[in-house]
Amino acid sequence: MAKGAKTRKVRTRVRSKTRPRKVPVRKTAGPAIRSGSELLIRKMLDSEKGGERELLIQDLIYNASRGLKNLAYRSGFELGKEIYENSDRTIGGLEKALENAGFGRVLYSPFESYSTITAYKVRPRGRDLGADVHAFEAGLIAGYLSAHAGRAIHVKELRCTYNGSDSCNFVASAADERDVEREKVADLGGMMEIIRENIGFAGNQGTGGSYYLLFAKPLLKEPVLTEASKLMYLTGKRIAEASRAEDFDDRIIKMSRYLGIESARVKRRRGRGVEINLTYSSSGSISNFVDLTTSMLAGFAKGVLNKNVYVQRRLNGRRKYSVSMKIAPKKSQEKKA
């Protein structure tokens, strides 16, 4: 190059490699939830607490036969194992679950070859229905303790507030002392009467909302669902026998609360009969749960008003069920016929 000549800079374009596209990573709080039951379990263990356990409609259905009582124990056992997997895996997790079941603070007493769990907050105390009724909770305790111990643990309810005792006492051991074939079932008429008293008083359950749904889930599958719905309808009619027409609105609202329905309203319009509007919570908006609970309300309405009940339901945009139960006056029924 000649001296003094100007140099020219040559710009070269270097093609850069395509940068990988960033994919946003979702932050998760804890392990992924795999089922609706797991969501209810976590909600129950995190925040909810029960009160004083009343006799529930699930108790009545589970005690209708030995087969259903055995279903209650087996279903409770599976739930107990699932609760263990989602808890802190200590005895405290079991105590928390039983507290949500309405058993209050239980007394856990371990011994060399067995352990006992005693609950004092189950109402009403001292009633005698001829049998222990908490097979589901016995199974739940067995499932939790089996997962905790890494071996099979069996649980039997030794004393029950519905079998003449002032507390519920469960005995857990490696030996299976349950006799399924000879196990007694409670007096259904007596159970219906206790449920009627509870609904007339306040309609409280004494359980946490999540536990109430977990307790009902085994009843939402066939062939149990059809038989359970029939029993719910008959229970509603049985309660209606001791109810007055003027108390209808109040009883419907209390019965709805007792059945775990979020809200209920009764509307009366001249010439158009009576309409019951129900709203279910998001967690309670399970199709078969809606069918089961409305069966009891329909039986009660039929028993008190002696008119046919027409049920319509819809799932709104917030994934919550709304139900309209219409009890038409006689003239409207004649036109439809």
C-alpha positions in Angstrom: 0.0 0.0 0.0 1.4 3.4 -1.0 2.6 5.7 1.8 -0.1 8.2 2.8 -2.9 6.3 1.2 -6.1 6.4 3.2 -7.3 3.1 4.6 -10.9 2.2 4.3 -12.6 0.3 7.0 -14.7 -2.6 5.8 -17.6 -3.5 7.9 -18.5 -7.1 7.9 -21.9 -8.4 9.1 -21.6 -11.5 11.3 -24.8 -13.4 11.4 -25.5 -14.4 15.0 -27.1 -17.6 15.9 -30.8 -17.5 16.6 -31.3 -17.1 20.3 -33.4 -19.7 22.0 -36.9 -18.4 22.9 -37.4 -18.1 26.6 -40.2 -20.1 27.9 -41.9 -18.7 31.1 -41.7 -21.1 34.0 -44.7 -21.2 36.2 -43.9 -21.1 39.9 -45.6 -23.7 41.9 -46.2 -23.8 45.6 -45.4 -27.4 46.6 -46.0 -30.6 44.7 -48.6 -30.7 41.9 -52.1 -31.6 42.9 -53.2 -34.8 41.2 -56.9 -35.1 42.1 -59.9 -33.2 43.5 -59.6 -35.3 46.7 -56.0 -34.1 47.2 -57.1 -30.5 46.8 -59.8 -31.0 49.5 -57.3 -32.7 51.8 -54.8 -29.9 51.5 -57.5 -27.3 52.1 -58.6 -29.3 55.1 -55.2 -29.7 56.7 -54.2 -26.0 56.0 -57.0 -24.1 57.4 -60.4 -25.6 58.1 -61.6 -26.8 61.5 -64.7 -28.6 62.5 -67.0 -27.9 65.5 -68.8 -30.6 67.5 -69.7 -33.5 65.3 -73.4 -34.1 64.7 -74.9 -37.2 63.2 -74.5 -36.7 59.4 -76.6 -38.1 56.6 -73.5 -40.0 55.4 -73.5 -41.8 58.8 -77.1 -42.9 58.2 -76.4 -44.3 54.7 -73.2 -46.0 55.8 -75.1 -47.7 58.6 -78.0 -48.9 56.4 -76.4 -52.4 55.9 -73.3 -54.4 56.8 -72.1 -54.0 53.2 -72.3 -50.2 53.4 -70.6 -50.2 56.8 -67.8 -52.2 55.3 -67.6 -49.8 52.3 -67.3 -46.9 54.9 -64.3 -48.6 56.6 -62.5 -49.4 53.3 -63.2 -45.9 51.9 -62.0 -44.3 55.1 -58.9 -46.5 55.0 -57.9 -45.2 51.5 -58.6 -41.6 52.5 -56.4 -42.1 55.6 -53.5 -43.2 53.5 -54.0 -40.2 51.2 -54.2 -37.8 54.1 -50.9 -39.2 55.4 -49.2 -38.6 52.0 -50.3 -35.0 52.0 -49.7 -34.2 55.7 -46.5 -33.7 57.8 -46.6 -37.5 58.3 -46.8 -37.2 62.1 -49.6 -38.2 64.5 -50.4 -34.5 64.5 -51.7 -34.9 60.9 -54.1 -37.5 62.0 -55.3 -35.3 64.9 -55.8 -32.5 62.5 -58.0 -34.7 60.2 -60.1 -35.9 63.1 -60.5 -32.3 64.3 -61.9 -31.4 60.9 -64.2 -34.5 61.2 -65.8 -32.7 64.2 -64.2 -34.9 66.9 -62.4 -32.0 68.5 -59.0 -32.4 70.1 -58.6 -36.2 70.4 -56.5 -38.0 73.0 -53.9 -40.3 71.4 -52.5 -42.9 73.8 -49.8 -45.3 72.6 -49.2 -48.6 74.4 -46.9 -51.5 73.8 -49.1 -53.6 71.6 -51.9 -51.2 70.8 -53.0 -47.6 70.9 -56.2 -45.7 71.6 -57.8 -42.6 70.2 -60.5 -41.0 72.2 -62.9 -38.2 71.1 -65.2 -36.3 73.5 -66.9 -33.7 71.1 -69.3 -36.0 69.3 -73.0 -35.0 69.8 -75.5 -36.0 71.2 -73.9 -38.1 73.9 -75.4 -41.1 75.5 -77.9 -42.0 72.7 -78.4 -45.7 72.1 -78.8 -46.7 68.5 -77.6 -50.3 69.2 -74.3 -50.0 67.3 -71.2 -47.9 66.9 -71.6 -45.7 63.8 -68.2 -44.2 62.9 -66.9 -47.0 60.7 -65.6 -44.4 58.2 -63.4 -42.7 60.8 -62.2 -46.1 62.1 -61.0 -46.8 58.6 -59.4 -43.4 58.2 -57.4 -43.9 61.4 -56.4 -47.4 60.3 -55.2 -46.1 56.9 -53.2 -43.2 58.4 -51.6 -45.4 61.0 -50.8 -48.1 58.5 -49.0 -45.7 56.2 -47.2 -44.2 59.3 -46.1 -47.6 60.6 -45.3 -49.2 57.2 -47.5 -52.2 58.1 -51.2 -53.1 58.4 -52.9 -51.6 61.4 -56.6 -52.4 62.1 -58.9 -50.1 64.1 -62.2 -50.9 65.8 -64.5 -48.4 67.5 -64.8 -49.8 71.0 -67.2 -47.2 72.4 -69.5 -44.7 70.7 -71.7 -41.8 71.8 -74.5 -43.3 69.7 -74.2 -46.6 71.5 -74.6 -45.4 75.1 -71.2 -43.9 75.8 -70.1 -40.3 76.6 -67.2 -40.5 74.2 -65.9 -42.3 71.1 -63.0 -44.6 71.7 -61.0 -46.3 68.9 -58.5 -49.1 69.4 -55.7 -49.6 66.9 -53.6 -52.8 66.8 -51.9 -55.2 64.4 -54.6 -57.8 65.0 -57.9 -57.5 63.1 -60.7 -57.8 65.6 -63.4 -56.6 63.3 -66.1 -59.2 62.4 -67.7 -57.9 59.3 -70.3 -60.7 59.0 -71.6 -60.2 62.5 -71.1 -56.4 62.8 -74.2 -54.7 64.1 -75.9 -51.8 62.2 -77.6 -48.9 64.0 -81.3 -48.3 64.2 -82.2 -46.3 61.1 -85.4 -44.9 62.6 -83.5 -43.6 65.6 -80.8 -42.1 63.3 -83.5 -40.3 61.2 -85.0 -38.9 64.4 -81.7 -37.5 65.6 -81.1 -35.9 62.1 -84.6 -34.3 62.3 -83.8 -32.9 65.7 -80.5 -31.4 64.5 -82.1 -29.8 61.4 -84.9 -28.4 63.5 -82.4 -26.9 65.9 -79.8 -25.2 63.6 -78.9 -27.5 60.7 -75.2 -27.6 61.8 -72.9 -30.4 60.8 -69.9 -29.9 63.1 -67.4 -30.8 60.4 -65.2 -28.8 58.1 -66.6 -28.3 54.6 -63.8 -30.2 52.9 -64.1 -33.2 55.2 -67.9 -33.2 54.6 -67.3 -33.7 50.9 -64.5 -36.3 51.3 -66.9 -38.2 53.6 -69.6 -38.2 50.9 -67.4 -39.1 47.9 -67.7 -42.9 48.2 -71.5 -42.5 47.9 -71.3 -40.8 44.6 -70.5 -43.8 42.5 -72.9 -46.5 41.2 -74.3 -48.8 42.3 -74.3 -47.1 45.7 -75.5 -43.7 44.4 -79.0 -45.0 43.3 -79.6 -46.7 46.6 -78.2 -43.7 48.6 -80.5 -41.3 46.7 -83.5 -43.4 47.5 -82.6 -43.5 51.2 -82.1 -39.7 51.1 -85.6 -39.2 49.6 -87.2 -41.5 52.2 -85.4 -39.6 55.0 -86.7 -36.3 53.7 -90.3 -37.7 53.7 -89.7 -39.2 57.2 -88.6 -35.8 58.5 -91.7 -34.2 56.8 -94.0 -36.4 58.9 -93.1 -34.4 62.0 -93.0 -31.0 60.3 -95.6 -28.3 59.8 -96.4 -26.5 56.5 -95.8 -23.1 58.1 -92.2 -24.1 59.1 -91.4 -25.3 55.5 -89.2 -22.3 54.5 -87.2 -22.4 57.7 -86.7 -26.2 57.5 -85.6 -26.1 53.8 -82.9 -23.5 54.6 -81.6 -25.4 57.7 -81.7 -28.7 55.8 -79.7 -27.2 52.9 -77.1 -25.9 55.4 -77.0 -29.4 57.0 -76.4 -31.0 53.5 -73.4 -28.8 52.7 -75.2 -26.5 50.2 -73.8 -23.0 50.1 -77.1 -21.1 50.1 -80.8 -21.7 49.8 -83.8 -19.4 49.3 -87.5 -20.1 49.1 -89.8 -17.9 46.9 -93.6 -18.0 46.9 -95.6 -16.5 44.1 -99.4 -16.4 43.9 -100.7 -18.9 41.4 -97.2 -20.1 40.6 -96.5 -22.3 43.6 -93.2 -22.5 45.6 -89.7 -22.3 44.2 -86.5 -23.3 46.1 -83.3 -21.8 44.7 -80.0 -23.5 45.7 -76.4 -22.5 45.1 -73.5 -24.9 45.6 -69.9 -24.0 46.4 -67.2 -24.5 43.8 -65.9 -27.6 45.6 -69.4 -28.9 46.2 -70.5 -28.5 42.5 -70.1 -32.2 41.8 -72.9 -33.5 39.6 -73.7 -36.6 41.7 -73.4 -34.7 45.0 -76.1 -32.3 43.7 -78.3 -35.3 42.8 -77.8 -36.9 46.2 -78.6 -33.8 48.3 -81.6 -32.6 46.2 -83.1 -36.1 46.7 -83.6 -35.4 50.4 -85.0 -31.9 49.8 -87.4 -33.3 47.2 -88.6 -36.0 49.6 -89.2 -33.4 52.3 -91.1 -31.0 50.0 -93.2 -33.9 48.7 -94.0 -35.0 52.2 -94.9 -31.6 53.6 -96.8 -30.0 50.6 -98.0 -33.3 49.0 -97.1 -31.9 45.5 -94.8 -33.0 42.8 -91.3 -31.4 42.7 -89.6 -30.4 39.4 -85.8 -30.0 39.6 -83.7 -28.0 37.1 -80.0 -27.3 37.4 -77.3 -25.5 35.5 -73.6 -25.0 35.8 -72.7 -21.3 35.6 -69.6 -19.6 34.3 -67.9 -19.9 37.7 -68.3 -23.7 37.6 -70.9 -23.5 40.4 -74.2 -25.4 40.3 -77.5 -23.5 40.6 -80.6 -25.6 41.2 -84.2 -24.6 40.9 -86.8 -26.8 42.6 -90.3 -25.9 41.6 -93.3 -27.2 43.6 -96.2 -26.3 41.3 -99.8 -25.7 42.5 -102.4 -28.3 41.7 -103.8 -26.4 38.7 -100.4 -26.2 37.0 -99.8 -29.9 37.7 -103.2 -30.7 36.0 -102.2 -28.7 32.9 -98.8 -30.5 32.7 -100.5 -33.8 33.0 
